[in-house]
Amino acid sequence: QVQLVESGGGLVQAGGSLRLSCAASGRTFSRYALGWFRQAPGKKREEREFVASINWSGANTYYADSVKGRFTISRDNSKTTVYLQMYSLKPEDTADYYCAADSWSTSDRYIDYDYWGQGTQVTVSS
């Protein structure tokens, strides 16, 4: 089992940057693919939008088209932490950001993830 805790959210102006972190507990962290999703205001949990994912080794990464070239996902298995570096932030990036763990493989589907953190809020002002 994996427990996930996000941090690093906050208020930033458009064009700015933030780095989100997700610290995980559990000795099997390196076995999981990890993903970042976001939930915009007014959206339901089931409507969380895929942002990025990374495989167990960090060798393979995937991004939503809306963030490609602006966001970077990475992981440090020795620290059991996954990161989301966000550059050139836009007001439409405003959302609660969640990290999630998938015991099978990388995926862009909400339903494939087994464990979720509580989220961290990101607000981008125009």
C-alpha positions as CSV (number, residue, x, y, z in Angstrom):
1,Q,0.0,0.0,0.0
2,V,1.1,3.5,-0.7
3,Q,0.2,6.8,1.0
4,L,0.8,10.0,-1.0
5,V,1.1,13.6,0.3
6,E,1.3,16.5,-2.1
7,S,2.9,19.9,-1.4
8,G,4.1,22.9,-3.2
9,G,0.9,24.5,-4.4
10,G,0.1,28.1,-4.1
11,L,-0.8,31.4,-5.8
12,V,1.3,32.5,-8.8
13,Q,1.0,35.0,-11.6
14,A,0.5,33.9,-15.1
15,G,3.9,33.1,-16.7
16,G,5.3,32.0,-13.4
17,S,6.4,28.6,-12.2
18,L,5.8,26.2,-9.4
19,R,7.2,22.8,-8.4
20,L,4.8,20.3,-6.8
21,S,6.1,17.4,-4.8
22,C,4.4,14.2,-3.8
23,A,6.0,12.2,-1.0
24,A,5.1,8.6,-0.7
25,S,5.3,6.1,2.1
26,G,5.8,2.4,1.6
27,R,8.8,0.3,0.6
28,T,7.3,-0.6,-2.7
29,F,7.3,2.9,-4.1
30,S,9.7,2.1,-7.0
31,R,7.2,-0.6,-8.3
32,Y,4.5,2.0,-9.0
33,A,3.9,4.1,-12.0
34,L,2.9,7.6,-10.9
35,G,0.7,10.2,-12.3
36,W,-0.4,13.8,-11.8
37,F,-4.0,14.8,-12.3
38,R,-5.9,18.0,-11.7
39,Q,-9.4,18.9,-10.8
40,A,-10.7,22.3,-11.9
41,P,-13.1,24.2,-9.7
42,G,-16.6,22.8,-10.0
43,K,-15.5,19.5,-11.5
44,K,-16.2,16.2,-9.9
45,R,-13.6,13.7,-8.7
46,E,-14.3,11.5,-11.7
47,E,-13.6,14.4,-14.0
48,R,-10.0,14.8,-12.9
49,E,-7.9,15.6,-15.9
50,F,-4.7,13.7,-16.7
51,V,-1.6,15.9,-16.6
52,A,1.4,13.7,-16.7
53,S,2.7,10.2,-15.8
54,I,6.0,8.4,-15.3
55,N,6.9,4.8,-15.2
56,W,8.6,3.0,-12.4
57,S,12.1,3.8,-13.5
58,G,11.5,7.3,-14.7
59,A,12.6,6.4,-18.2
60,N,9.2,7.0,-19.7
61,T,7.1,10.1,-19.3
62,Y,3.8,11.1,-20.8
63,Y,2.0,14.4,-20.9
64,A,-1.4,15.9,-21.7
65,D,-1.2,18.1,-24.8
66,S,-2.3,21.1,-22.8
67,V,0.9,20.9,-20.6
68,K,3.4,19.5,-23.0
69,G,6.5,21.6,-23.2
70,R,5.6,23.5,-20.0
71,F,5.4,20.8,-17.3
72,T,8.0,18.1,-16.4
73,I,7.4,15.1,-14.3
74,S,10.2,13.3,-12.5
75,R,10.8,11.0,-9.6
76,D,13.4,10.1,-7.1
77,N,12.9,6.6,-5.9
78,S,15.6,7.0,-3.2
79,K,13.4,9.8,-1.7
80,T,10.1,8.1,-2.7
81,T,9.0,11.4,-4.2
82,V,7.5,12.4,-7.5
83,Y,7.7,16.0,-8.8
84,L,5.8,18.1,-11.2
85,Q,7.8,21.2,-12.4
86,M,5.4,23.7,-14.0
87,Y,6.6,26.6,-16.1
88,S,4.7,29.3,-18.0
89,L,1.6,28.8,-16.0
90,K,-1.7,30.0,-17.3
91,P,-5.0,30.9,-15.6
92,E,-6.5,27.7,-17.0
93,D,-4.0,25.7,-15.1
94,T,-5.8,26.7,-11.9
95,A,-6.9,23.5,-10.2
96,D,-6.3,21.1,-7.3
97,Y,-3.5,18.9,-8.3
98,Y,-3.3,15.2,-7.2
99,C,-0.7,12.6,-7.5
100,A,-1.6,9.0,-7.9
101,A,0.0,5.6,-8.0
102,D,-0.7,2.8,-10.4
103,S,0.4,-0.7,-9.6
104,W,0.2,-1.8,-13.2
105,S,1.6,0.7,-15.6
106,T,1.5,4.3,-16.7
107,S,-1.9,5.4,-17.7
108,D,-3.8,8.6,-18.5
109,R,-7.1,7.2,-17.1
110,Y,-8.3,8.2,-13.7
111,I,-9.8,4.7,-13.0
112,D,-6.5,2.9,-13.5
113,Y,-4.9,4.5,-10.4
114,D,-5.0,2.7,-7.1
115,Y,-3.9,5.3,-4.6
116,W,-4.4,9.0,-4.4
117,G,-3.1,11.9,-2.4
118,Q,-5.3,14.6,-0.9
119,G,-4.3,17.3,-3.4
120,T,-2.6,20.6,-3.4
121,Q,-4.2,23.8,-4.8
122,V,-2.7,25.8,-7.6
123,T,-4.1,29.2,-8.5
124,V,-2.8,31.2,-11.4
125,S,-3.8,34.8,-11.6
126,S,-4.0,36.7,-14.8
